[in-house]
């Protein structure tokens, strides 16, 4: 297998999520501060802050190689003070000799640098680390280097024949043992073994925040390690805040961030940079945001940081109606996330009726008693839970205009499901209100693989039309839909396509003579954008089968059929 860039069909397991840096630029006047791409980063609204005194946040970047001297990251590289440089001894007793600045897990040495001549293949670690450092510096300015240490963890051998991060989980274990606060995994793919799951569980149980890229496989799922419970899962948005074409999506996504044409350092030179695409830079941006918050409130837990980012995020579902509820809470608003962390009462004003997942914070004196939840799009329903078990405090839950539940808060102290797309929560003042209360909720989305068509449809009229069902939208990934056409015995079936727009040579409309999708029954299969020729069956039965994969989608297709004499 080859490591293909984003503009090809897909990535493979455990690959860095980005396209190889085949071109780079060295600015005439290298940027000294921040990220020189206001199109992307200004929307994050990061404002100058002062980090907590004496705090140092350690962020491990588990990736494929690092140019430690690059101007964007050199002041932020971790130094292991427990080791004496170049004495060939394991002074701190952690099992790694002279690991002054991280470790190469794949080559089992302390050299995490990029081998000369391989910069275009091993560019990814420098790029990801640089995005994190740049966001942090954008917030903390000239004092940033005193509060952030990036631990470079190399998990791809200099001699590797492919780009699989087969040692990625070993890198997570090393970062865990070294006491990282946050671990950035800007890669995905494959199914973790039991041992790898234990590595993730150990890190999470120690309070380490792991941030992972959802993946660039176009599919409604998150790939490991971002799919693992407790990992903060990131999808990608383009410059118009629409889901990046390649980005994975789904209910597992926690947050979305810019991932198209993201500017970052390249290891070709100390002042070389590239523009990249993928859920990798998106996850690096979120890692930078989380690091900013951790430095602001050092005692903040993973859940605290997640809540600050999620409950202040700007919903993007109205711009992504095909993916409603599948891009997490939305786009981070760091100005408000910082306020959320610094001012405890600020959380009582952060609720958004359009946010498809999050928390509702209630205080008897500081917040309303009623909330409406109505995110853009259609949903199966909402899962909601209250952290109050008081049997005398009453609440009403409405779905649409219908009362779904009226009773004590203790009745929803475990997660309950309410069908529908619009909801209202009413606390009942007459029964006495709790002093404080938190509702947690998330919307259950509709499986897009069956959003427009599903199962088999029996077509018994002598003439009718068939459409893929997506209307003005693109058809769904991974759909499998069938239409069984039957006309009177002694007749044939004439089929004429009216429109055709599917991924060429991948998403096919199959036409079988009879009722079974057997190879010997194939009359034709069509894809692409050219209108197919008219097809006539040999019998009075035809099975039409539309199959799409998990990648590119199109506007779909339509056809009309009629019976004809033999």
N, C-alpha and C positions, 0 to 999 in steps of 0.2 A: 504494500500500500504506500502511496505517496502522500506527503503533506501538501494538501491543496489549499489555495487561498480562498477567501470568502467569495470571490466572484466565480469560483468553480462550483461544483455541485454540493460538496459537504466537507466536514471534517471527520476525522476518525477518533477512536477512543484515546482519552487522556492526552489530548493535544492542547497546546496553548491556543486560546481563542482569538486569533488575529491573523492577518494576512502578512506574509513575509515582507520585510522592509526592503524591497527591491530598489527603492530610491530614497535618498535622504538629502537633507539640506543643512548647510552650515550658515547661519545668519551672518550678515556683515557685522552687526553689532549684537553679539550673543545676549539673550535676555538674562537679566540679573535676578529678577523676582517674578514670581507668579507664572501663570500659563498664558502664553501669547496667542490666545484664540478666544476672543470675547464672544464669538457666535455660540460657542458651546458653554463656556464656563460662567459667563455673567448671569445666566439664569439660575445658577446655584446660590447667588446672593450671599456669598461668604464675606463677612465683614471683619475688620480688624478686631482681634481680641487679645487678652492677656492670659496666658496659661497659668494654672495653679503653681504656686511657688515650689520649686524643687522637683516638679513632676517630670518624669521621662517616660514616654510611651514607647514600648518596643513592638514594632510591627515586623513580622516575618513575611517575606515574599518568597514563596516556594515556586521556583521557576527554572529556566534553562541556562542562565548565565548572566553575568553582570560586569559592566565596565565601571569599576569602583571609582575611577578617577573622573568620570563624567561630571561636568560642572553642576548638573542639576541634583545629583545625589551624593557627591563626595563628602559634603559636610554632615550627612545624615547616617553614614554607615556605622553600624554597631561595632564596638570594640569590646572584646572579652577581657576585662581587667583581671580575671582570674588566671590568665595565661601569660607566661613570659615569652615574648616573641622569639621564634626561631631557635629554641633550645631543645627541640625534638623530644619534649616531654609533655605528658598530659597533666599539667600543673593543677587544674581544677578537678581532676578525677572524673570527668564526665564521659570518658571513653573516646574522646576525639583529641588527637595530639595537635597542639598549636592552632586550635580553631579560633584565631584572633578575630576574624571577620566572617563568621559563618562557616559552612561546610559543604563540600561536594559529596552528596550521598551516593551518587552513581560511580564516581571514580575513587571514592573513599580517601579523599585528601582535603586539604584546607584551601585549595585553589578554586575559587568560584568564578574566576574571570573567563572571558571569552577568548578562545584560542585565535590568534591572528589569522586572518583569511576566512574565518567562519562567522563574521559579524552579521551577515544577512540571514543566517540560519539561527544563530543564538542571540538574537536581538531582544527577545521578548522580556527577559527579566529586567534589563536596564529600562526598557520602555515602561513597564508596570511600576517599578520602584520610583521612576521619575514622576509619573502622574501623582502618586501618593505624596511624594515630597513637595511637589509644586502646589498642590491644594493646601497642604499644611502650612507652607510658607506664605501662601496667599492670605491665610488667616492670621498667622502669628508674626509675620514680617521678619525683621532682622534677628529676632530672638528665637526663631523657629528651631534652629539647629540644636539649641539647648534642651529642647523638649521632645524630640523625636529621634529614635534610633531604628534604622532599618536593618533587619537581620537577613542577609542574602543566603538563601538555601538553594543550592543547585541540585536538580534532580534529573538531569539528562547528561549522559556521558559524552565526553569529547569525541568518542569513537562510535557513538550510536549511529546505526544505519537508518533509523527513522526518528520521528519526532515524538514518540510516545513517552509520556512522563510515567514510566513504570515504577519509578521510585518516589512518586509524589507523596504517598502516604507515609513513607519513611521520613520524608522531609517534614511532614506535619508532626511526627513524633519527635524529631530533633528540636523543632521550634517549641514544642510543648515542654520538653525537658529543660530548655534554655530559659523558660519563663516568659515567653512572648505574651503580650496582652491581646494582640490581634494577629490573625494569620490570613493572608490573602492568597487564595487559590484561583488564579485567573486561567483555569483550564477545566476540562470536564470530559466525561466519557467513561464507559465501562461500568461494570458492577463490582463494587468493593467486596473483597473477601471478608470472612468473619474477623480475621486479624485486623484488616483495615478498618472495619467498623469499630473494633475495640479502640483503635488509635483515635478515631474521631470522638468516640464516647469519652475517652480519657481527657482529651483536650477540652471538650464542652463541660465535663463535670468539674474541671478546674477553673471554670469561669472564663476561658479563653474564647474570644469572639472569632469565629471562622466565617469568612465571606467568600462566596463562590460564584462563578459565572454559570448562568443557566444553560448555556450552550448555543451553538450556531447551527442547529440541525433543522430549523424551520418548524419544529414539531411542538405539539401541545404536551410538553413534559419538561421537567428539569433533569439534567444529567448529573450524576454523581461527580464530585461530592456535594454539590449544591442541593441535591434532592434529599440529603440526609437530614433527619429531624434535628433542629438546633443550629443548622448552618444557615446563614443569612444569604438568600438566593436573589440574584440580580439579573434582570433582563435589560435589553438595549433599546433605546429610542433614537430616531434620526433627528436631524436638525429642526424638523417641523413638529417634534414631539409625538410622532407616530411610531409605532413599533417598527424597529429596524426589520427589513424584509427577512433577514436570516435568523433573527433572534428566536430562541425557544420562548414559550409562554405557557400560561396555565395557572391554576389556583395555587400552586406551590410557590409562585413568585412572591417575594416580599416587597420589592421596590424596583423601580426602573430608573435608568440613568442614561445620559448621552453616550452613544457608542459609535457614531459615524464621524469619520474624519477627525479623530481626536489626536491632538498634537502631543508628542512626547519624545524623549531622548532616544537616540540610536547609538549603539556601541562603536560605530565606525570611527568616531573622533570624540573628543571631550566636549565639543560644541555642535555635534550633529543631531538632527531631529528628523522625525517622520510624522506623517499623518496616517492613522490606522483606523480600522473598523473592527467591531466585534463586541461580544459581551465581556471580553477581557478588559478593555479600557473602561467599560461601564462598571465592572466590579472594582477596578482600581479607583475610580472616582468615589464610589461608595466607601471603600476602605479609607480613602483620604478624609471623607466626611466623618466617618466613625472615629478616626484618630483625632480629629479636631475636637469632638465632643469628649473623648476620653481624657484629653489633656486639660480640658476645661473643668471636668469633674472626675478626678482620678478614681474615686470610689464607685463610680457608676458601673453597674453590671451590664452584661450583654443585653438583658431585657430592658434595662433603662435606656440604653442607646438605641436599641431597636424601636422602642416606643416613641422616643423623641423624633426619630427620622420618620417613622410610619405615621404618627398622629399629627404631623405638621406637613405631610406631603401634599402636593397639588395633584388632584385626580386628573388623569389624562384619558379617561374612558370615552368622553364625548368626542375625542379626536380619533378614537380607535374602537368604533362600534362593533367591529368584527371580533375584538378581543376584550370586551368588557369583563372586568373582574379577573383578567388573566395577565395583568401587568402590575400586580401588587397594589400598594396604596397609592402609587403614582410617582411623581417626580419630587425629589427632596427639595425642601425650601430651608436652606441652612440658617438663614436669618431667624426664622421661627423655631427651628430645632435648637439653636443655641439658647433662645429665650426659654424654651421648654425646659432645658437643663438648668438654667440659672435661676429661674423664678418659678417656684413650685405652683403658685396659683395660676400661672399662665395656661396650664393644661385644661383648666375649666372653660377656656375660650377657644380651644383648638378643634372642636368637633366640626366636621363637614358632612352634610347629608349626602354628598356625592361620592364620598370615599367608600370603596367596596370592602375595606377591612380596617379594623382599628379598635380603638377604645372610646368609651364615653365616660368622662370623669364627672362625678356629681359631688357637690358639697351643699349642704342644707342652706347656707347663707350666700353662696357665690355662684350658683349655676341654676339654669332653668329646671323645671320639673317634667318637661316633655320634649321629645326629640323625634324628628322624622328622618328616616333613612330611605333614600331613593336614588341610588347610583344610576348613571346612564346605562341603557341597555336592558335586556331581559335576563332573568335568573330563575333557577329552580326554587331558590329560597334563601333564607338566612339561618346561620347557626349562631346562637347567642347564649351567653351565660352571665349571671350576676354573681359577684363575690360576696353576697350578703345572704345569710341563712335565717334572718329574723322572721319568724312566722307571723308577726303582727303587722309587718310593713307590707302594704299592698301595692300591686302593680298591674297595669293593663297593657297587653300587647295586641296590636292591630296588624292585620295583613290587608293592605288596601283600606277599605272602609269597614271591614269585618272584624269584629272582636274575636281574637284567637285564644286569648288566655286572660283570665281575671282571677287573681289570687295572691298569695303571699310571695314575697321575693324568694323565699326558700324553695319555692316550686321551680325556679329556674337557676338554682345554685349549681346545677349540672347542665352541661351544654344541651340545648333543645334546638330543634329544627322547625322553622315556620315556612311553609311554602309561599311563593309569591315573589314580587319584585319591588314592592313598596311597603314600608312598615312604619309604625309609630309606637313609641314607648311612653306611657304615662304613669308617673308615680302618683299615688293618691294621698294628698296632704291630710285628708281627714283621718287617716289611720296613723299619722305620725311618720315623719320622714327620717331615714337613717342620717347620721351625721356625714358620713362619707360612703361612697359607693362607686364601683367601677363595673361597667358592662363591657364585655369583650365580644366581638362579633366578626364574622366573615361571610361573604356571599358565596353560595354554591352556584357555580357557573353551569352553563349548558355545554355539553360535550360537542365541540365544533365538528367532530368527525361525523356526527349525525344531525348537524344543525340544519342542513338544507334538504337532505334526502337520507333515507335509511331503509334497510330491509328490501323487500320485494314488492312491487306494485303490479297488480293485475290490470292489464289494459284489454278490455273486451269489446270496445266499440270497433266498427269496421274502419273508421278513420278518426284520428285524434292527433294530438301533439304531445311531445315529451320534452321536458327541460331538466337540466341538472338541479334546478330549484333555488339557485343562489340569487336570482333576480339581478339587481344592479350591483350586488357585491361579488367578490371573487368566491369561487367554490372553496370548500374546506379541504384541508390536508387530511390524508389517510381516510378518505371516505370510500365506501363500498356500497353501491346502490344498484338495484336491478329492476328492470321492467319486463314483465312477461306479456308479450303481445299475442293474442289469440283471435283469429278471425274464423268464419265458418269453414267447415271442411270443403275441400275442393277449390279453395282460394289461396292465393299467395299474398305476400305482404311487401308493399313498395315503400321504401324509406328514403326521405329526402332531407338532408341537413340544411337548416336555415342559418345557423351561426356556429362558429367553431373557434374556440380560444382556450387551449390547454397546453400544459408544459410539453414541448415537442419530445417525442420518443420516450416519454416517461408516464404521463397521465393519459390513459387510453379509454376510448369508448369501444368496447368489444361488442360484436354482433355475432350471435350464435344461431344457427338454424335448429329449431326444436326447443326443448325445455331444459337442456343440460349444458353447462359450460365445459364441454369436452373438446379436446384439441381437434377431433375429427369433425366437429360441428361448426368450426369457425368459418363465418362468411367474410368477415373483415375486422380490422381494428384501425382506429383513426386517432391522431393527435395533431397538435400544432395549431396553425391559424388559417390554413387553407380549407375551403369548403369541400368536403369529400364528394365523390360521385354518388349518383343514385344507386341504391342497392335493392335488389329484389330477392326474396327468399325462395327456397325450393318447396317449402311446406307452408301450412297455415299457422305455424307457431314460430316466434322469434324471441330470443332472450337478449336483451340489451343490458350490458353490465358496464358501469362506469367505475373505474378505480383510479385513485390519486395517491401519490406517495406523500412523504412528510416534508417535501421541499417546496419548490416554486408552485404557485397557483395562478390561474387565469380567470377570465370572465365566464368561462363555461361554454355550454353548447345548447343547442335546441334542434329538434327535428320534427317532421310531421310524417305520419304513415297513413296508408290507405290500403284496403284490400283490392286485389286485382285478380282477374281470371287467369287460370292456368294457360 
